[in-house]
């Protein structure tokens, strides 16, 4: 990466790296010319951005014959598709060991013994940048005039945006394809670099790494023949670690919401809004959770594309209405397991981590995650192992996780419907084999045992009268009514009932028609019995 061999050592040693980029030097804003490490940072940034540009822009010819004549086609896949070679493959493969070493070193910078080496000038170099804080918290950014913009950033701003090298690794997969995925011991190299010291890496740095894995197609672009040898060793430990980390984070958040300790709040002021550090950390946990579950969704679930109708004139209007009603009312998911998902579900330790992460996340206080996971992920993963020999304790835990999520998110209609559908799918498919699910149902507050017996009879008895799916779903939703929690604004409301409350308005007297209600004597004048005439 550099001309001198002595500079290669800074990529492998965190202490030398901090000294090389000048993060351990005290520099005042008035004497920025004393920043002797500035050229080192510039040279390192130039190398990284140059390689990133080459990886993103270098491509083989679009025409197959032209690519074959130029030596860009190196073979064919078992399906007959050509395998291309990127023209920058040789340069990137020579660059890859140094890149992995740099990523490992940057992860090690967050360890306590390296954090204390930061000088007073760069003590906040690992914090979230001020502009990113506004984006994370959803606060509006002040309008920026190009004439008011500073000519250059401060030393701290430049140092904060310096410690990130994941983008090159994320773009390498879709750009180099076979040349990248066939690197020897690539899984071990990524685990030993990007996945080291994760306990010390802050949430905003970890989120950027997972975001790159999710949005830059490093996972999706991997050929199926390398799923088991490359992606399974990467994603399996990653999801297991993120389950443990996020579970602890959400437990802390739940404790904060239940205990109001104002003395420990750390106020940070932006313009006219006072925002606590706890709010920033909670929002980062929420965004990190979404990135992890999005990665799980992309890795394991492939969405079905509905087939378009052949001809609109051939479809009766009544058929269209009936079809739309059936699609809207069907609780069956429209997604299926991807090829990578099928590979991951073959290994017990991996699929148990995926299932535990999916069902545990349902009760985390994030309605967006709950809705997406309940409607697209949970049942698609669980039905792959339903035919196996699941332990009764595991089945009970899966079902109670859904009921716990109903208690947390049941007041939101967007979460109530997919959670009830998920609970019904689990109960109907597993109740005939696991009687423990009935014991769980009997613990629901205010449940009707007679209605539960009738529902179970229709499930267990093959000769019982079957009912329609919509009616079945409504009946099951009534059974779960006792688990649905109330919104915070409704939890402490005192019900007041006043009997014989007087009306605020008096009832107006009805208008009487004098001609119909009173006798005026005119009819008697013309009566034949009247002797006076």
FIVEX-59724 format. One record per residue (C-alpha): residue in one letter; x negated, y, z negated. Coordinates in steps of 0.05 Angstrom, whole numbers, plus 5000, padded with zeros to 4 digits. Each point is the difference from the previous one (the first is absolute). Layout:
N
AXYZ;...
This chain:
533
X500050005000;X494150474986;X493150065029;X496249854937;X500649324966;X499650334932;X506850315013;X503349335009;X499149874925;X504850564982;X505749615031;X498949424952;X498650374934;X505450454969;X494850404960;X495850155062;X506350155040;X502350534950;X493250325002;X499849965076;X506650385008;X498450494944;X505749814954;X495450014939;X497450715013;X502750634967;X501350525055;X503650664990;X504450325053;X495450605003;X494049575017;X502749505050;X493650075039;X496749574946;X504349415022;X494249595027;X504349385007;X504750345049;X496149765062;X500249294972;X507650024994;X500550305069;X495649465031;X503849444966;X506750305020;X497650085072;X498149275004;X506749774971;X504350445044;X495949845062;X500949264989;X507450104985;X500950395066;X496349465039;X504249444969;X506650375014;X498450235071;X495849445031;X504449545041;X499549495055;X503150145069;X507549935003;X499849615065;X498549264988;X495949895062;X495950624987;X498949794928;X497949305022;X495250285052;X496850454947;X499049444951;X505250234950;X503949345002;X496649464960;X505349455000;X507349844991;X504549844941;X503649334995;X506150355028;X496050235061;X499350744982;X493250315015;X495150154944;X496850675009;X493450264973;X499450724978;X494050365029;X498050264931;X500249314967;X492549914996;X498950694969;X505649904949;X497849314979;X493050274986;X503350574961;X504849554960;X495249774944;X498350724983;X507350195001;X501949454952;X494350204954;X502350725001;X507249804983;X497549574942;X495750574975;X505750505004;X504549544960;X494549944948;X499850754992;X506349984958;X496949564947;X499050374933;X492449965002;X500150355068;X505450504984;X495850304944;X494550145051;X504250525035;X497650714986;X504550554973;X500950285069;X502949355027;X503349734938;X506850015036;X497449695064;X504049364989;X506550364984;X505850095048;X499050605046;X504550604986;X503449955067;X501349264991;X503250134932;X505250445032;X501549475052;X500549444948;X504650404955;X504250245058;X498750734985;X500250505058;X493350245023;X499050755006;X500050265071;X492950075026;X498050555048;X494149835043;X497050684986;X500549894925;X496749315002;X493149964969;X494249935047;X497349404963;X502449544944;X497050014931;X494749494980;X505149624958;X505149965057;X494749745047;X497749484950;X507149774985;X501449835072;X493349655009;X500849334965;X504249615050;X497549515052;X505949535008;X502550305066;X494549685041;X501549324971;X507450095012;X499150185073;X494949455015;X505249445001;X504750275055;X494250295039;X495149425002;X504949414991;X496249355008;X493250324991;X502150244932;X504249434974;X494849485019;X494450324959;X496949474955;X502050054927;X504250625014;X505049844945;X494549934949;X496950655023;X506450404994;X501649694932;X493050154975;X500550735023;X507150285005;X502849584943;X494450114949;X500950434938;X507450095014;X501550074926;X496350665000;X502550265067;X505550524989;X506949915029;X499350535054;X493649675027;X503049314997;X506350255035;X495950275058;X496649325009;X506649625001;X503050535045;X494549875051;X501249254997;X507450125010;X500250545054;X493749885041;X502049295020;X494049654969;X504849454977;X504849995059;X494649985053;X496749384972;X501049395046;X504049434969;X494149525002;X496350444949;X505850084951;X497949434955;X492550145002;X500150764995;X506650314978;X502149494948;X493550084959;X501050765005;X507450094987;X500949454948;X495350304948;X502150715018;X507449874986;X498349634936;X495850574975;X505150535020;X505549624964;X496150034935;X498050725009;X506850275020;X503649614946;X495750334947;X501050685032;X507549945001;X500249764928;X496450644980;X505050415040;X505849654966;X497050144932;X499250735018;X507350075019;X502349664936;X495550404953;X499850755007;X493250214976;X499250735019;X493550104963;X496149565048;X502450345063;X494650325041;X502750605038;X497450195069;X503050635031;X501050105074;X502850685019;X506650064961;X500849264985;X497149654938;X498549285018;X497349504951;X494349525014;X504749434982;X504750195056;X494349995049;X497649324976;X507149725002;X501050245071;X493449705021;X502149334970;X506550045039;X496450155065;X494949464988;X505649504986;X503350185066;X493549915038;X499049314969;X507149775015;X499650285070;X493749605011;X503549384974;X506050135045;X495750105062;X495849394984;X505749514987;X506350255033;X501650085074;X506450355018;X504749715051;X502150455057;X507449905017;X501249805071;X503550545041;X506949865028;X500249775072;X505350485025;X504250504961;X505949905046;X500249254985;X500750114924;X506950104972;X500750574950;X503049534948;X494149535006;X495350584988;X503750204937;X500149294973;X492649905015;X498150644965;X504049814939;X496749324997;X493050295006;X501450534947;X503049504951;X495049445009;X495149954942;X495149585040;X493750395017;X498350155072;X492549924989;X495849375003;X493149794979;X494250215044;X494349545021;X495550304947;X505549924949;X500749265017;X492549924991;X500150344932;X506049604976;X496349345011;X495650134939;X503249964932;X495650514965;X501250515055;X507549925008;X501150024925;X496450664998;X504350265057;X506449774967;X498150274932;X498050675028;X506450065041;X504949804944;X496350394946;X500150645042;X507649985002;X500650274929;X494750545008;X503350684998;X499650145075;X506549935038;X496650035068;X495649404984;X505749624969;X504550095060;X494849805052;X497249414960;X506849724981;X502850055070;X494049785042;X494749644959;X502549604940;X504649495031;X495749915062;X494349794956;X504049594950;X503849595051;X493449725026;X498949644934;X507349844982;X499549315030;X494049844956;X499749804927;X500550664964;X499749994925;X506550184965;X496350544962;X497750325066;X507149995029;X502750314936;X494750545002;X501550175073;X507450064985;X499250404936;X495350485037;X505750175047;X504950104942;X494950444965;X499550415063;X507550085001;X499750274930;X494850525021;X502550185070;X507149745002;X503250694995;X497050185068;X504249725057;X494049955045;X496949504951;X506349684973;X502149675066;X493349675018;X498849784929;X506949684994;X499049665068;X493249754977;X502949734935;X505649655038;X495149685049;X495749734943;X505949764960;X503649655057;X493749665027;X497049794933;X505949914953;X501749295024;X492949774981;X498650454940;X505550024948;X495650494961;X502850565044;X506849904969;X497050104931;X497250665024;X506850225028;X503549854934;X495550514965;X502650575044;X504250474956;X507649965010;X499749455052;X506249595013;X498449274986;X506249785038;X497950395062;X492949714994;X502749294995;X504250105062;X494150285038;X495549424978;X505349505019;X500150265071;X492449955003;X499249314970;X506349645024;X499749875075;X507549885002;X501750664968;X503750525041;X495250475033;X501150755003;X497550535047;X493250324992;X502650694984;X504749744946;X494449584972;X495450594997;X505350434965;X501249454949;X492649934985;X499250754994;X505450004946;X496249464962;X493850445000;X503750634978;X497449954929;X492750045022;X500750655038;X496950564960;X502450714995;X496650625026;X496350434949;X505350545003;X505349484982;X496549604946;X501650464941;X506750275022;X505349964946;X506749785026;X505650444973;X507349815008;X505550484976;X507049734995;X506150435016;X495750565028;X504750585016;X500450225071;X496450635021;X505650215047;X507549994986;X504349645049;X504050495041;X507649954994;X503249705062;X504050495042;X507549844999;X504450075061;X506250364974;X504349775058;X498749274983;X499950014924;X505550474979;X507550015017;X502050685028;X507449855009;X500250115075;X501749285015;X506150024955;X503150565041;X500749545060;X502249384962;X507049735022;X501949894928;X499450744985;X507250254989;X497950725001;X499250005075;
